[in-house]
């Protein structure tokens, strides 16, 4: 699924739960941070996660602190290499794709 289609499916809650794992969380966050200022990206992303978690019947899975910290990690990596494509970003940042993430403990 292309990035645009993933974001659209995320926003419309048309993804099956098994198709939205940690890597897809990172990818949607990356797309939002590339499109919007950080505050807007966080608002859109967090409201989308809440909507999707509710759609999946698991509204309690959303954690605002984890969401905020992870988006900050992604934003920091984007700032270091702002011209990277999604593929380049993913290849350059394998630690962002580990889950549970040891980065959140730092």
N, C-alpha and C positions, 0 to 999 in steps of 0.2 A: 504494500500500500504506500503510495506516495505521501509526502509530508502534508500536502494540501488536503488530500482525502482523509488522512488520519485526523487532522485538526477538525475538519468538517464532521467526521463521524463522532469525534469527542464532543463537539459542541451540540450535536443533535442527539446524542446518547444512542447511536445506532451501532456501536461497537459491542460485540459479545464480551463478557467479562474476561474470558480466557485470551482475548486479543489485546487487552490493555494491561500489560505487565509493567515492570519498572522501566524497561527501555523505552516504552511508549510514553510513560510519564515524562522522562527526560526529553524525548523528542518534541512533544507538545510544548513543554516549557521552553525549549530552545526556539521553536517557531514564534511563540508569543514574545519572547525577549528580543527577537530580531525585528518584530513588527511594531512593538509598542514601547513606550517609556516603561521603566521598571515598575512603577506603581500601578499603571494600567494593566501591564502583563500579569502582575500578581493578582489583581482583582478579577480579571477574566479567567485566569487559570484556577484560582481557588474556587470561584463560583462554579466553574465547569466541573471541578473535581467533586464538589458537594452534590451537584446535580447528578453526576454520573454514579457516585456512590449510592445515592438515594435510589436511582434507577435500578442499580444492581441489588437493592435490598440491604445495603450495608452502610447506612449513613454514618455510623460510628467509626468507620475506618478513616475518615478524613481527620488529619492532624495539621492544624494551622502552623504550628512551630516547625514541623518537619518540612512542610511545603515551603514556607518562607526561607528556611535555611538552605534547602536544596536549590531553590531558584536563585538565591544569592551565589551559591557555588557555580551554577551554570552561567550566571551573568558575569562573574569574575573570569571564567574561562573564555567567554565570548570577547570580553574586553582585551584579553591578551592576544587574541587572533581574530579580529572582527571580520575578516574577509573569508573565513573558512566556510566551505559548504557543510551541509549536515554530515555527509560521509566523512569528510576530513575531520570535523569536530569529533565525531564518534571514535574514529581511529586514534586521534590524539589524546583522548580522555577516557581510557578504559576504566579508570577508577570510579568514574561517575556512574558506571553501569553495574557495579557490584551491589547486591542487595541481600541481606541488610548491609547498609553502607557504613564502612568504618570512618568515612569522612564526617559524618554527623557527630561523631564522638570527639572530634578535634576542636 
